[in-house]
Amino acid sequence: MNVVKWTMGCALIAMSAGPALGQSAVQTAFNYDLTGYECGEPACGCEEPSCGCEDAGCCDSGCCGDSCCGDSCCSSCCCDSGCCLGDCLGDCCLGDPWALMDCIDPCGCCSITMGGWTQMGYHSDNTRLSFQPNDLLAFNDQPDRLNLHQQWLYIEKVAEAGACSADWGFRFDIMYGTDAQKTQSFGNDSPVWDASAGFDHGSYGWAMPQAYVEVASGDWNVIAGHFFTLVGYEVVTAPDNFFYSHAYTMFNSEPFTHTGVLATYSGLDSVELYGGWTAGWDTGFDQAFGGSTFLGGFSTSLTDDVALTYILTAGNFGLRTAGADGYSHSVVVDATLSDSLNYVFQSDLVSYNDTASGGAGGAQVGINQYLFYTMNDCWAAGARFEWWKSDGIVAADDSTSVYGLTYGLNYRPHANVVLRPEVRHNWLPAETAFGAEFDQTVFGVDCILTY
């Protein structure tokens, strides 16, 4: 899970969707803020103009959003300051997003908050490697139709403790949509929590991916219950990802949820430590095959612009390993290359002996690379290149590499709305255990409304 906040301008997601539950121990990916990017008074009610050339004295207060002010002097110094591209894309003064709590608690006095989002999208083809469309076993698995992916609501109280004080909190999430079967406790041994068949309605269903209590004291934070994993960079919650689709590594080689206890210690300089116990992978208040794993790791700032996160799970994964012991880790390096450019490297490894397949050993490994370019508060572009390989896990004799290249945009016409069009190309180099040679191009676009 990415630790460094990627600053892209507008406070669209983090301010309205809130922290993504179990991720609160590390971070909420893609937190947007307005740091260093203000607008002129006529466009957003700000007191100061912000074409980047105020010191030159050639801008008036009405310049913001007017194609670099529409003034040759100001246009010149705007471009010199590096903000011309964003300004010339149009007026991008989004202002503050609306939140559900604005109606419930307009004075901001209540420590309990509520929020959520609605995600709808279309994608032209299924991207699951098994070539079995509509099997409900992967994200974006209902092609060529408009889907309600996530109708999400949460309620939470964040535990906020000072150096000499303690506090408590909680979080509960519920969602409905085509992403439900991927978000439920599918690692359960019995129909407990949201793993019951009554939670599904065809390709749609319900899920309760988080339900935990939280205690904080000094530099310690502890959550207990059902929560999202720390593993990986991409996450289940749609507003916290740049891309509409997910990497193969994310939905093949990472857990989504856990049931257990997780502690975070932040008393060291530039380092956070994580450690806890879980009942295996993807369980909801259940323990399949005696699942018992350690979940932990650390995040640290290597420099002012580079952060490293290492998260591991070790032990009996439960249903995933049919009671066998295994090991997995995720390494994420997040580098800020400039004010507008961000690079992310992620590598995952999963290894275990699958007793359900006669004790055959196997491993999965993946490498994902991301590059994001922020044009202004409204526009950002991104690319993702991925390689994922499975040896002996999908099938006893398989050795499969799959590749993917995704290009996408994020466009924010409003502080509460983001559109995410993308083009994704997937391919296998040769015939494998999955089937014949695979070459596919998928177009997708979704819209997320946060509140």
DRENLUMBA-123520 format. One line per 10 residues: number of its first residue (from 0); their letters; for each residue x negated, y negated, z negated of C-alpha. Coordinates in steps of 0.001 Angstrom, whole numbers. Layout:
NUM> A> X/Y/Z | ...
% end
This chain:
0> MNVVKWTMGC> 0/0/0 | -1380/-3291/1040 | -2558/-5438/-1855 | -3446/-8683/-144 | -523/-10943/614 | -418/-11769/4292 | 482/-15450/4469 | 2605/-16098/7528 | 4320/-19316/6592 | 7937/-19003/5653
10> ALIAMSAGPA> 9136/-17563/2355 | 11647/-15429/4246 | 11229/-12024/2754 | 9553/-12145/-616 | 11811/-14918/-1951 | 15025/-13266/-839 | 14399/-9525/-892 | 12446/-9484/-4108 | 9629/-7067/-4963 | 10153/-3593/-3667
20> LGQSAVQTAF> 10527/-1679/-6910 | 7740/766/-7433 | 5596/-1476/-5305 | 5667/-4108/-8045 | 2672/-2368/-9591 | 641/-3222/-6518 | 2345/-5790/-4331 | 5175/-6469/-1950 | 3783/-6202/1547 | 4070/-9255/3749
30> NYDLTGYECG> 4881/-11946/1197 | 5486/-15118/3137 | 4965/-18586/1715 | 4734/-22161/2914 | 1297/-22899/1516 | -510/-25445/3616 | 2329/-25808/6106 | 4733/-28624/5341 | 6995/-30562/7646 | 7912/-34177/8185
40> EPACGCEEPS> 10838/-35842/6442 | 13276/-36000/9367 | 12902/-32270/10065 | 12880/-30846/6549 | 13270/-33662/4072 | 9616/-33594/3115 | 7974/-36824/2057 | 4838/-36442/4138 | 4424/-35799/7891 | 2430/-32694/8749
50> CGCEDAGCCD> 1038/-32611/12223 | -2346/-32012/10724 | -3606/-35505/11549 | -2188/-37714/8826 | -5632/-39072/8031 | -5993/-40420/11553 | -3114/-42774/10921 | -1445/-42166/14253 | 1577/-40151/13133 | 4852/-41570/11976
60> SGCCGDSCCG> 7178/-39729/9634 | 9347/-38537/12498 | 6733/-36519/14345 | 7285/-33018/12970 | 8538/-30504/15512 | 8400/-33002/18406 | 5876/-31121/20563 | 2858/-32385/18674 | 4688/-35584/17841 | 5149/-36697/21420
70> DSCCSSCCCD> 2327/-39169/20920 | -920/-38976/22834 | -3002/-40083/19882 | -1276/-37732/17478 | -1185/-34926/20021 | -4929/-35139/20363 | -5653/-34936/16656 | -2972/-32264/16199 | -4733/-30040/18671 | -8058/-30841/17078
80> SGCCLGDCLG> -6656/-29594/13756 | -5571/-26305/15282 | -1826/-26678/14795 | -840/-27609/18321 | 200/-24099/19428 | 2665/-23686/16584 | 4096/-27183/16959 | 4541/-26844/20712 | 6650/-23718/20189 | 9303/-26041/18770
90> DCCLGDPWAL> 10605/-27334/15495 | 9928/-24636/12898 | 11013/-26127/9580 | 12988/-23241/8084 | 13475/-24602/4592 | 14338/-22380/1655 | 16225/-19113/2216 | 19637/-18595/685 | 19800/-15979/-2074 | 22702/-14077/-3565
100> MDCIDPCGCC> 21723/-15388/-6983 | 22351/-18956/-5790 | 26052/-18207/-6178 | 25837/-15971/-9229 | 23366/-18058/-11222 | 22897/-21466/-9556 | 20943/-22820/-12533 | 18450/-19935/-12512 | 18992/-19230/-16186 | 19578/-15478/-16012
110> SITMGGWTQM> 16620/-13086/-16223 | 18565/-10428/-14293 | 18584/-10898/-10511 | 20431/-9285/-7604 | 19698/-9276/-3894 | 19464/-7189/-779 | 19389/-7119/2989 | 21134/-5752/6075 | 19063/-4182/8856 | 20536/-3256/12244
120> GYHSDNTRLS> 18553/-2069/15243 | 18383/-362/18630 | 15636/1878/20012 | 15630/3579/23391 | 14161/6964/22438 | 13491/9277/19520 | 9888/9282/18312 | 9895/12508/16295 | 7157/14933/17367 | 9383/18012/17176
130> FQPNDLLAFN> 11346/16732/20205 | 14602/17361/18342 | 16559/14103/18522 | 19084/13326/15820 | 17666/15823/13299 | 17689/13139/10582 | 14101/13959/9625 | 12313/10800/10755 | 12902/7065/10906 | 14380/5745/14171
140> DQPDRLNLHQ> 15837/9146/14968 | 19201/8000/16336 | 18242/6675/19805 | 20109/4709/22428 | 22723/3198/20142 | 23089/360/17666 | 22385/1614/14129 | 22926/229/10671 | 19600/1365/9249 | 19659/-170/5778
150> QWLYIEKVAE> 22463/-1842/3881 | 20532/-2493/693 | 21387/-3905/-2743 | 19253/-4071/-5862 | 19497/-5366/-9396 | 16459/-5914/-11572 | 14910/-7591/-14553 | 11162/-8030/-14232 | 9135/-7451/-17391 | 7068/-10591/-17914
160> AGACSADWGF> 4621/-10549/-20809 | 1933/-12998/-21840 | -1416/-12205/-23427 | 137/-11797/-26877 | 3696/-10820/-26054 | 5748/-7920/-24727 | 8802/-7685/-22485 | 11037/-5090/-20883 | 12769/-4743/-17546 | 14468/-2364/-15139
170> RFDIMYGTDA> 15293/-1882/-11464 | 18029/-31/-9593 | 18436/187/-5805 | 21198/1630/-3658 | 21345/1760/129 | 23583/3008/2941 | 22658/3693/6560 | 20847/5988/8953 | 17676/5709/6846 | 19399/7357/3870
180> QKTQSFGNDS> 18275/10942/4541 | 14673/9735/4714 | 15042/7775/1478 | 16858/10383/-620 | 15152/12812/-3007 | 14646/15471/-336 | 11867/17055/-2427 | 14359/18183/-5079 | 14821/21864/-5803 | 18545/21388/-6484
190> PVWDASAGFD> 21241/18851/-5495 | 20353/16377/-8239 | 20513/12566/-8084 | 20999/11530/-4428 | 20035/14895/-2912 | 23642/16097/-3006 | 25333/16852/301 | 28154/14530/-715 | 25814/11591/-169 | 25652/12270/3600
200> HGSYGWAMPQ> 28226/11337/6217 | 26940/12583/9560 | 23948/10520/10584 | 24758/8005/7841 | 24506/8422/4109 | 23749/6958/688 | 20491/6900/-1257 | 19337/5610/-4633 | 15575/5345/-4101 | 14727/3551/-7345
210> AYVEVASGDW> 15995/3684/-10893 | 13410/2925/-13540 | 12757/1055/-16753 | 9722/-1142/-17301 | 7684/-2286/-20294 | 4933/-4911/-20187 | 2511/-5973/-22900 | -603/-8045/-22367 | -2512/-6599/-19402 | -442/-3402/-19302
220> NVIAGHFFTL> 2679/-2595/-17308 | 4433/795/-17456 | 7415/2023/-15426 | 9281/5291/-16038 | 11962/6885/-13880 | 12438/7094/-10107 | 10305/4714/-8030 | 8599/4144/-4689 | 5120/5557/-4137 | 1913/3548/-4168
230> VGYEVVTAPD> 544/5608/-1266 | 24/4002/2121 | 417/630/3804 | 3847/776/5441 | 6860/1124/3138 | 10479/2253/3289 | 11983/-1195/2647 | 12481/-2811/6063 | 11772/-6477/5166 | 8327/-5542/3837
240> NFFYSHAYTM> 6994/-4227/7174 | 5947/-6155/10260 | 7085/-3482/12740 | 10538/-1999/13321 | 9143/1530/13821 | 6852/3447/11469 | 3459/5032/12021 | 3317/8840/12303 | 1044/8946/9269 | 3636/7205/7136
250> FNSEPFTHTG> 6482/9663/7658 | 4408/12832/8081 | 1614/12527/5527 | 2876/10333/2681 | 5437/10679/-109 | 8170/8049/-279 | 9393/8327/-3865 | 8390/9909/-7177 | 9933/10652/-10545 | 7584/10136/-13451
260> VLATYSGLDS> 5591/7509/-15331 | 3161/4993/-13853 | 927/2497/-15675 | -883/-549/-14284 | -3809/-2263/-16024 | -4826/-5738/-14820 | -7306/-6760/-17516 | -10386/-6503/-15284 | -11658/-9286/-13061 | -10351/-8844/-9477
270> VELYGGWTAG> -9423/-5195/-10136 | -6130/-3444/-10895 | -6057/173/-12063 | -3118/2566/-11628 | -2501/5944/-13221 | 414/8185/-14058 | 2181/11517/-13783 | 4899/12508/-11298 | 7006/15621/-10707 | 5578/16104/-7222
280> WDTGFDQAFG> 6516/14332/-3991 | 9937/12871/-3143 | 11762/14121/-6229 | 14672/12427/-7969 | 14872/13489/-11620 | 14054/17053/-10599 | 10970/19293/-10406 | 10777/21711/-7467 | 8303/24634/-7676 | 6949/23216/-10931
290> GSTFLGGFST> 5698/20080/-9206 | 3185/18132/-11276 | 787/15547/-9828 | -1497/12741/-10810 | -753/9447/-9048 | -3322/6686/-9385 | -6118/4616/-7958 | -7255/1024/-7840 | -7125/-2194/-5851 | -9892/-4776/-5742
300> SLTDDVALTY> -11024/-7871/-3879 | -14326/-7146/-2155 | -14592/-10804/-1094 | -12244/-13782/-1048 | -10919/-12524/2300 | -11189/-8717/2038 | -9260/-6385/-286 | -9509/-2634/-772 | -6859/-260/-2133 | -7458/3431/-2871
310> ILTAGNFGLR> -4517/5585/-4015 | -4599/9353/-4561 | -2232/12157/-5511 | -3576/15479/-6799 | -1929/18621/-8154 | 1210/20580/-7310 | 3202/18494/-4783 | 6324/20583/-5412 | 8517/21420/-2430 | 5978/19954/13
320> TAGADGYSHS> 3354/22586/-936 | 5781/25268/-2159 | 4029/25281/-5530 | 454/25150/-4268 | -2056/22549/-5363 | -3085/19826/-2991 | -4841/16508/-2655 | -4094/13343/-716 | -5426/9841/-564 | -4796/6581/1225
330> VVVDATLSDS> -7425/3888/1815 | -6318/421/2923 | -8662/-2436/3812 | -6992/-5804/4383 | -9104/-8585/5898 | -8113/-12201/6494 | -10138/-13178/9573 | -8832/-16732/9825 | -5866/-18862/8792 | -3869/-17207/11585
340> LNYVFQSDLV> -5468/-13770/12052 | -5184/-10729/9766 | -6651/-7217/10254 | -5687/-4046/8351 | -7378/-640/8412 | -5689/2384/6854 | -6769/6025/6617 | -4790/8889/5015 | -5805/12451/4207 | -3617/15358/3024
350> SYNDTASGGA> -5023/18798/2241 | -3509/21887/606 | -2888/25644/877 | 686/26245/1949 | 1840/29393/132 | 5117/29267/2041 | 3090/30042/5192 | 1224/32999/3746 | -1450/30926/2059 | -2697/29283/5250
360> GGAQVGINQY> -4836/26215/4609 | -4374/22974/6432 | -5040/19282/6543 | -3607/16106/8014 | -5562/12959/8686 | -4551/9620/10134 | -6132/6283/10999 | -4001/3192/11613 | -5274/-239/12615 | -3200/-3431/12610
370> LFYTMNDCWA> -3864/-6924/13933 | -1469/-9799/13161 | -1521/-13317/14580 | 597/-16065/13016 | 1607/-18837/15418 | 3776/-20824/13012 | 6463/-20244/10391 | 8840/-18851/13022 | 6608/-16782/15298 | 4048/-14038/14692
380> AGARFEWWKS> 2626/-11302/16934 | 1217/-7927/15949 | -354/-4769/17336 | -789/-1303/15800 | -2989/1518/17093 | -2607/4903/15386 | -4150/8352/15506 | -2667/11223/13516 | -3850/14844/13455 | -2449/17964/11827
390> DGIVAADDST> -4438/21195/11414 | -2591/24281/10218 | 270/22539/8398 | 2913/22086/11086 | 2055/25541/12457 | -590/28008/11308 | -2527/27862/14581 | -1965/24262/15610 | -4508/21481/15982 | -2584/18471/17092
400> SVYGLTYGLN> -3610/14881/17708 | -1005/12268/18517 | -1636/8647/19440 | 508/5538/19358 | 104/1921/20447 | 2720/-635/19395 | 3090/-4317/20308 | 5642/-6479/18562 | 6849/-9940/17612 | 8473/-11373/14511
410> YRPHANVVLR> 10795/-14299/15214 | 12567/-16196/12430 | 15387/-18411/13710 | 16508/-18952/10108 | 14919/-18588/6695 | 17104/-15512/6018 | 16814/-13837/9433 | 13992/-12048/11248 | 14120/-10396/14699 | 11494/-7719/15443
420> PEVRHNWLPA> 11258/-6649/19113 | 8558/-4109/19946 | 7254/-1778/22652 | 5700/1483/21478 | 3758/3975/23591 | 3230/7521/22170 | 1199/10283/23722 | -377/13690/23133 | -3531/14445/25127 | -2612/18061/25938
430> ETAFGAEFDQ> -142/20853/25259 | -7/21727/21548 | 2080/23595/19006 | 4631/20798/19341 | 5269/21660/22968 | 4264/20324/26348 | 2142/17270/26978 | 3932/14224/25603 | 3924/10719/27100 | 6591/8269/26010
440> TVFGVDCILT> 7344/4541/25962 | 9978/3296/23523 | 11571/-142/23325 | 13112/-1208/20049 | 14483/-4324/18394 | 16102/-4913/15032 | 17452/-7782/12990 | 17170/-8165/9208 | 19372/-10505/7183 | 18109/-11026/3632
450> Y> 20040/-12454/710
% end
